[in-house]
Amino acid sequence: GYVEGAQYINPDIKINTSYVGSFVDSAKGKELASIMYNNGVSIIYQAAGASGIGVIEAAAELDKLVIGVDSDQALALKDSSPEQAEHIITSAIKQVPVYAVDLVKKAMNGELEFGQEIKLGLAENGVGIAKNEYYEKLMSEENRALVDEAESKVKDGEITISNVYVMTNEDFENIRNSVAP
C-alpha cells in the first residue's frame, strides 16, 4: 500500500528499503535510518515496533522526517520528546479500538462469522493517518489536498490497493523492485 500510494503521487518515485530484523532493536533502527538519511533519503516510513524509536531519534538528530506507525507517534512523544515529535510528519494508524470493540461485541452477540476474511481498510475506518498539528505544519496545503483526494478515491473504490495476502512472492518482489533506486 505504501509503495502504491507513493507511485500514485509520483509514478517515478524511488524507495529505499532496509530491514532491522527485529522489532526491539532501536539502536539498529537508528543506525540503519542514519545511513539512509545520510545517503539522501528525505523521509522514512518505519514499521518496526520499538526499533522504530531509533528511526525517530535519527530523524530528530539529522533534522529529517519520519512517518510513524500503529498509533499517532507524534502525539505520544509530544510531551516527553517534543524534538522528536516535530519530525514525525504523520503516522499510519491502525484503528484497533474501532474494530476490536466491534468484533468483541459481535462475538458476544453470536454475530461474528469465524473463518471469514474481514476487510478493515481505509473505507471501513480500520486504518488512517494522523492529521495533527505536526501534519498541518510539515505538509503543504497542496500535499494535504492530494492526501485527502487519494483517501476519498480509496473510500469510493476509484483507487484499489493490492492485497498482499493473495500475492505471490514474485508479485510482491515486482512491486518492490519497481521502486528500487
C-alpha positions, 0 to 999 in steps of 0.5 A: 500500500505504501509503495502504491500510494507513493507511485500514485503521487509520483509514478517515478518515485524511488524507495529505499528499503532496509530491514532491522530484523527485529522489532526491539532493536532501536539502536539498529533502527537508528543506525540503519535510518542514519545511513539512509538519511545520510545517503539522501533519503528525505523521509522514512516510513518505519514499521518496526515496533520499538526499533522504530524509536531509533528511526525517530531519534535519527530523524530528530538528530539529522533534522529529517522526517519520519512517518510513524506507525500503529498509533499517532507517534507524534502525539505520544512523544509530544510531551516527553520528546517534543524534538522528536515529535516535530519530525514525525510528519504523520503516522499510519494508524491502525484503528484497533479500538474501532474494530476490536470493540466491534468484533468483541461485541459481535462475538458476544452477540453470536454475530461474528462469522469465524473463518471469514476474511474481514476487510478493515481498510481505509473505507471501513475506518480500520486504518488512517493517518494522523492529521495533527498539528505536526501534519498541518505544519510539515505538509503543504496545503497542496500535499494535504489536498492530494492526501485527502483526494487519494483517501476519498478515491480509496473510500469510493473504490476509484483507487484499489490497493493490492492485497498482499495476502493473495500475492505471490512472492514474485508479485510482491518482489515486482512491486518492490523492485519497481521502486528500487533506486 
